[in-house]
Amino acid sequence: FEPMPRVADDNTRVLVQDGSGQLWLVGKGGEPTYVWPREVVDQVEDTCWIGADDFVALTNDGRVIRLSAQGGAAAWTEQDS
């Protein structure tokens, strides 16, 4: 997986996945503020902010998952493929 950083509209947070596909929320200075457990979302290929605190993640297995920058469980999951 290649990192695909997505900057939030407020320019203070960035969503990025590491080389293993685990999803991280980092602050402007690069400090991690949240790491999603693999049980919630794993093998993330890309993300897209859809609001101030909400975003969707696309996973390697074709799922689209709506998540919150506040962390926690997925709001919904759809199988895309």
Secondary structure per residue as TSV (DSSP state, phi and psi in degrees):
chain	resnum	aa	ss	phi	psi
A	1	F	-	360.0	135.0
A	2	E	-	-99.2	138.2
A	3	P	-	-60.7	135.0
A	4	M	-	-126.1	77.8
A	5	P	-	-64.0	138.4
A	6	R	E	-127.2	114.2
A	7	V	E	-81.2	134.4
A	8	A	-	-69.8	159.4
A	9	D	T	-58.6	-28.2
A	10	D	T	-82.2	-0.5
A	11	N	S	58.2	23.3
A	12	T	S	-114.1	-10.5
A	13	R	E	-136.6	151.1
A	14	V	E	-135.5	131.7
A	15	L	E	-90.9	133.1
A	16	V	E	-152.6	143.0
A	17	Q	E	-103.1	146.9
A	18	D	-	-85.3	-176.6
A	19	G	T	-62.2	-16.5
A	20	S	T	-98.1	-2.0
A	21	G	S	90.5	7.3
A	22	Q	-	-80.6	140.0
A	23	L	E	-94.3	132.4
A	24	W	E	-125.3	146.7
A	25	L	E	-112.1	121.1
A	26	V	E	-121.2	152.9
A	27	G	E	-79.0	173.9
A	28	K	T	-55.8	-33.9
A	29	G	T	-85.9	1.1
A	30	G	S	95.8	-0.2
A	31	E	-	-77.6	132.1
A	32	P	E	-68.4	133.4
A	33	T	E	-109.8	-24.3
A	34	Y	E	-160.5	142.7
A	35	V	E	-125.9	122.2
A	36	W	-	-73.9	132.4
A	37	P	-	-63.3	147.2
A	38	R	T	-63.0	-22.5
A	39	E	T	-69.1	-24.7
A	40	V	T	-87.9	-49.7
A	41	V	-	-151.3	134.0
A	42	D	-	-143.0	153.5
A	43	Q	S	58.1	50.7
A	44	V	E	-74.1	128.7
A	45	E	E	-98.8	-33.2
A	46	D	E	-159.5	161.4
A	47	T	E	-138.1	162.9
A	48	C	E	-151.5	123.0
A	49	W	E	-68.9	135.8
A	50	I	-	-123.2	9.7
A	51	G	S	-179.3	-175.5
A	52	A	S	-61.5	-38.4
A	53	D	S	-126.7	2.5
A	54	D	E	-112.6	147.3
A	55	F	E	-153.2	165.0
A	56	V	E	-114.7	147.8
A	57	A	E	-121.3	137.3
A	58	L	E	-104.6	126.3
A	59	T	E	-102.1	163.9
A	60	N	T	-60.1	-29.8
A	61	D	T	-89.3	10.5
A	62	G	S	90.3	14.7
A	63	R	E	-91.2	147.8
A	64	V	E	-113.7	123.3
A	65	I	E	-124.3	127.9
A	66	R	E	-92.1	126.9
A	67	L	E	-131.6	167.9
A	68	S	E	-113.9	144.3
A	69	A	T	-67.8	-10.2
A	70	Q	T	-80.1	-7.1
A	71	G	-	92.0	-168.0
A	72	G	S	90.4	-165.2
A	73	A	S	-75.3	165.5
A	74	A	-	-71.3	141.2
A	75	A	S	-72.1	-38.4
A	76	W	E	-162.9	160.5
A	77	T	E	-137.3	133.3
A	78	E	E	-125.2	140.6
A	79	Q	E	-85.7	115.6
A	80	D	-	-81.5	-35.6
A	81	S	-	-109.9	360.0
